């Protein structure tokens, strides 16, 4: 969550973010404590946010977000952006419930309903993120690969899912994510 304000200058792209969970303590303190052990604290202290980055040459409009998790569970939100010449793009980080795969599946379905409700008739729709589901299947959407990170596409042609190799994820000797980023050519 603390990084939302820095995404545009860092990436050179339009940033559309949504706060999923606010920090438990002031942002500076929460961030410092979390950095002591990222694997343990993760977002429990510093909060959590999702972001969609859009090429700065394309007009884009934030369409808001919706909670997709069940009451009593960790809050999960799908949010969407309309991108000129692309369609409606939504992002989701679904609950990791290995022993209960119906939980992320239900969140994914709610995210699909939200995305489909925003799209104009015939407008392409893209639902991407850490879906915590190895082979998600949504009516009308094409899945491009395996794993838990996906780019699902409806209403447009799309190539296969490309998973970044380790070397591509390293910057200044540090691996940039605990997940290999994925990408997919759409249109």
C-alpha positions in Angstrom: 0.0 0.0 0.0 2.8 2.4 0.8 4.1 2.2 -2.8 1.0 3.4 -4.6 2.1 7.0 -4.7 5.4 6.1 -6.2 4.3 3.8 -9.0 3.7 6.4 -11.7 7.1 8.2 -11.4 8.9 4.8 -11.0 7.2 3.1 -14.0 6.4 6.0 -16.3 2.9 4.6 -16.6 -0.6 5.7 -15.4 -1.2 4.0 -12.1 -4.7 3.0 -10.9 -4.6 1.7 -7.4 -7.0 0.6 -4.8 -6.4 0.1 -1.0 -7.4 -3.3 0.1 -6.3 -3.1 3.7 -5.0 0.0 5.6 -1.8 -0.2 7.7 -2.2 -1.1 11.3 0.3 1.6 12.4 1.6 4.8 10.7 2.8 3.9 7.3 6.5 4.7 8.0 6.6 2.5 11.1 4.6 -0.3 9.5 6.9 -0.4 6.5 10.1 -0.4 8.6 8.7 -3.3 10.8 7.6 -5.3 7.8 11.1 -5.0 6.2 12.5 -6.8 9.3 11.0 -10.0 8.0 9.0 -9.7 4.7 8.1 -13.4 4.6 6.6 -13.3 8.1 4.9 -9.9 8.3 4.0 -9.5 4.6 1.0 -7.1 4.4 -0.3 -7.7 8.0 1.3 -4.5 9.3 1.9 -2.3 6.2 -1.4 -2.8 4.6 -2.2 -4.1 1.1 -3.1 -2.5 -2.2 -3.6 -3.6 -5.8 -2.6 -1.6 -8.9 -3.1 -1.6 -12.6 -0.4 0.1 -14.6 -1.4 1.4 -18.1 0.9 2.7 -20.9 1.0 6.5 -20.5 0.1 6.9 -24.2 -3.3 5.3 -23.6 -6.3 7.1 -22.0 -7.5 5.1 -19.0 -10.3 5.5 -16.5 -10.6 3.9 -13.1 -13.9 2.1 -12.7 -13.6 1.3 -9.0 -13.6 -1.9 -7.1 -15.7 -4.4 -5.2 -15.0 -6.7 -2.3 -15.1 -10.3 -3.5 -14.1 -12.1 -0.3 -16.6 -13.5 2.2 -17.2 -11.7 5.4 -14.9 -12.8 8.1 -12.1 -13.7 5.7 -9.1 -11.5 4.8 -10.4 -8.7 2.6 -9.9 -9.3 -1.2 -10.9 -6.7 -3.8 -11.2 -6.8 -7.5 -10.8 -3.4 -9.2 -11.1 -2.4 -12.8 -9.9 0.2 -15.4 -11.2 1.0 -18.9 -8.2 1.3 -21.3 -8.6 3.1 -24.6 -8.3 0.6 -27.5 -8.0 -2.4 -25.1 -11.2 -2.8 -23.1 -11.9 -3.3 -19.4 -9.0 -4.7 -17.3 -9.6 -6.0 -13.8 -7.0 -7.2 -11.2 -7.6 -9.6 -8.3 -5.4 -11.2 -5.7 -7.6 -14.1 -4.5 -7.4 -15.8 -1.2 -4.8 -18.6 -0.9 -6.9 -21.4 0.5 -5.2 -24.6 -0.6 -7.4 -26.8 1.5 -10.6 -25.1 0.3 -10.2 -24.4 -3.4 -13.9 -23.3 -3.5 -12.9 -20.1 -1.7 -10.7 -18.6 -4.5 -13.0 -20.0 -7.1 -16.0 -18.1 -5.6 -13.9 -14.9 -5.4 -12.9 -15.3 -9.0 -16.5 -15.7 -10.1 -17.5 -12.5 -8.2 -14.6 -10.7 -9.9 -15.9 -11.9 -13.3 -19.4 -10.8 -12.5 -18.0 -7.3 -11.5 -15.9 -7.1 -14.7 -18.7 -8.3 -17.0 -21.1 -5.7 -15.5 -18.7 -2.9 -16.4 -18.0 -3.8 -20.0 -20.1 -2.5 -22.9 -21.6 -5.1 -25.2 -18.8 -6.7 -27.3 -16.0 -4.9 -25.3 -13.0 -7.0 -24.5 -12.4 -8.0 -20.9 -9.2 -9.0 -19.2 -9.1 -10.5 -15.7 -5.5 -10.9 -14.3 -3.7 -11.4 -11.1 -2.7 -13.9 -8.5 -5.9 -16.0 -8.7 -4.5 -18.8 -6.4 -6.1 -21.3 -8.7 -4.1 -23.6 -11.0 -6.6 -23.9 -13.8 -9.3 -21.3 -13.5 -12.2 -21.7 -15.9 -14.7 -18.9 -16.4 -17.6 -18.9 -18.9 -16.5 -17.1 -22.0 -12.9 -16.5 -20.8 -9.8 -18.1 -22.3 -7.1 -19.2 -19.9 -3.6 -18.9 -21.3 -1.6 -21.1 -19.0 -1.0 -22.9 -15.8 0.2 -21.7 -12.4 -1.6 -19.4 -9.9 -0.9 -16.2 -11.8 -3.2 -15.7 -14.8 -4.4 -13.4 -17.5 -7.9 -14.5 -18.5 -9.3 -12.9 -21.7 -12.8 -12.6 -23.1 -13.9 -10.9 -26.3 -10.5 -10.7 -27.9 -7.8 -13.0 -29.3 -4.8 -13.6 -27.0 -1.5 -15.4 -27.2 -0.2 -17.9 -24.7 0.8 -16.9 -21.1 4.5 -16.1 -20.9 6.1 -16.6 -17.5 9.2 -14.5 -16.9 12.4 -16.4 -16.5 14.5 -15.8 -13.3 17.1 -13.7 -15.0 14.4 -11.2 -16.3 13.1 -10.7 -12.7 16.5 -9.7 -11.2 17.4 -6.0 -10.8 20.6 -4.9 -9.1 21.1 -8.5 -7.8 17.7 -8.7 -6.2 14.7 -10.8 -7.3 11.8 -8.4 -7.7 8.9 -10.7 -6.8 8.2 -13.9 -5.0 6.1 -14.8 -8.1 7.4 -14.9 -11.6 5.5 -12.1 -13.5 3.3 -13.3 -16.3 2.3 -11.5 -19.5 0.1 -12.2 -22.5 -0.4 -10.4 -25.8 -4.0 -9.5 -26.3 -5.6 -8.3 -29.6 
